């Protein structure tokens, strides 16, 4: 009888809880190898989870500390919006490549005069913003969003631009970009970027965009799938420019190439519109003098 009591005591001491037993069975871990910390040595769910952690190998004596810090309110809000965009939209991404030769040549020839005249740089953003505005007019579904059971299409282009601030990524809006010239876009980009950098950007300045442009290329990104900025239906991702081998007139030549990505909400934008939109952006960027400047460079740049 004493032996029987002893056996029952041993069994009870090593027995896992139902939740712990399930975890150990799923991960094929014998209960005998787990030390219980529950009452009378019972194996708890936490004991089973700890036993299931993958081996880190033999410690080498280096530091193994960690730091925990509460996320800022801005970062938490951004996280909520990103998760919402992933969960509540039918997001797809389409890609293309842009030969930046023509833009490079224009900037090389006119950037100094442009800077002297307007006190702003002739950057990529003006070319991309004006190319996007043209494409949005050609494919208005991309400049739309869903409101309940209705599709809202805008006849203006409020372009959100992603910029880095001291508190993280911010997305101020260039209002009525369809009315701006190269100088107007670059001046507004500069103004908003400075306000974001100085922590002066307001909620109103980051609200109400109809389409977003983000430039991961400034950080060296070659390719990405940008996440839609809800309730918008589309976002264009710019990336770094790399010299690549391309075929022109049957000859292999080296050209500065940027990969571009359009993420869009498939609930409201079909493949024809998404691909057509990105092709229209590509056409404008590869033929800026003809398409974006109406053949008159100095007039377009206000020189």
C-alpha positions, -999 to +999 in steps of 0.1 A: +000+000+000+028+024+008+044+018-026+011+025-042+007+058-024+043+067-034+036+060-070+005+082-070+024+110-054+051+108-080+026+108-108+008+138-094+040+158-089+051+154-126+016+156-142+011+184-166-021+205-166-044+199-195-032+230-214+004+220-208-002+184-218-016+195-252+015+218-259+039+190-249+021+164-271+020+188-301+057+195-298+066+159-288+083+169-256+083+143-228+068+155-195+096+138-177+120+164-192+101+194-179+104+208-144+071+219-130+067+251-111+030+247-102+016+235-069+033+203-058+056+205-089+027+204-114+037+213-150+019+245-160+012+259-194+040+284-189+064+256-181+055+238-213+059+270-234+093+277-219+104+241-226+092+245-262+115+275-270+141+266-296+177+261-284+199+291-286+230+269-287+259+272-262+262+308-248+296+323-258+298+347-229+287+378-249+261+402-237+225+389-239+205+419-225+174+434-240+157+468-237+120+474-235+104+508-243+068+519-247+060+527-283+051+564-289+015+573-295+024+582-331+041+548-337+011+530-322-013+549-344+008+541-375+009+504-365-029+504-361-034+520-395-010+496-412-027+465-397-061+480-407-050+485-443-038+449-445-069+434-429-096+456-445-084+459-481-078+435-510-043+448-515-022+438-545+010+452-559+021+456-595+057+465-606+075+482-635+108+498-642+117+533-653+146+544-674+157+576-656+181+587-683+159+616-695+153+629-660+190+626-651+199+647-682+174+674-674+185+677-638+221+678-648+215+706-673+190+727-654+193+720-617+217+749-610+196+774-628+165+761-612+181+763-577+193+799-584+159+810-596+136+793-572+158+785-541+147+748-542+163+717-557+150+701-589+145+667-574+127+635-584+095+643-565+083+670-590+087+646-619+069+618-601+042+640-586+033+655-620+035+620-637+011+607-610-013+636-614-015+629-652-020+592-646-048+598-620-067+619-646-064+590-671-074+564-645-098+581-620-106+549-602-071+551-587-081+585-573-111+570-556-119+554-523-147+533-507-171+550-482-196+523-470-215+511-500-203+540-522-173+547-544-161+583-540-140+597-569-122+630-566-117+655-593-087+669-575-053+654-566-042+657-530-009+638-530+004+625-497+042+622-495+060+600-470+088+619-451+109+611-421+105+632-390+120+631-355+090+610-343+090+586-373+073+584-407+049+612-415+027+617-445+019+653-452-003+662-482+004+684-512-030+700-519-043+703-554-011+691-570-028+692-604-025+730-602+012+730-594+043+734-616+077+718-611+086+748-589+054+746-570+058+709-562+094+712-551+086+743-529+057+725-512+078+693-507+106+714-491+081+733-469+064+701-456+097+683-451+110+711-430+079+713-409+080+675-404+117+677-394+111+705-369+081+687-354+057+715-366+035+694-389-002+695-380-029+668-382-047+689-408-016+688-430-015+650-429-052+644-434-073+640-466-048+628-493-063+610-523-031+591-533+004+585-517+039+585-530+066+570-509+104+569-516+122+540-500+151+547-524+165+574-501+173+546-477+187+523-504+156+501-510+157+483-544+122+470-543+092+469-519+055+464-517+042+496-500+011+494-478-019+515-488-026+546-467-063+541-458-088+552-468-069+558-501-069+531-527-034+534-541+002+541-532+033+544-555+066+532-542+098+548-555+132+530-551+169+536-556+184+541-590+209+516-602+229+514-634+215+483-652+220+467-686+190+475-708+182+470-745+178+501-766+174+500-804+186+464-804+217+472-784+226+464-748+235+497-730+239+508-694+211+530-681+200+544-647+169+523-638+144+526-610+119+499-601+085+513-592+056+496-574+019+504-572+000+488-544-038+491-548-071+481-534-085+454-557-120+460-544-121+493-563-093+491-588-090+463-614-059+450-631-065+471-662-066+503-643-036+495-620-013+483-648-024+511-671-018+537-644+017+525-637+025+523-674+013+559-678+036+570-649+065+552-666+057+568-700+057+603-685+090+598-666+108+584-696+095+612-718+093+642-695+100+669-720+072+658-743+046+646-718+052+667-686+067+699-702+048+702-734+081+704-753+091+736-736+117+729-708+124+765-698+087+774-696+079+743-675+108+751-652+099+788-652+135+798-661 
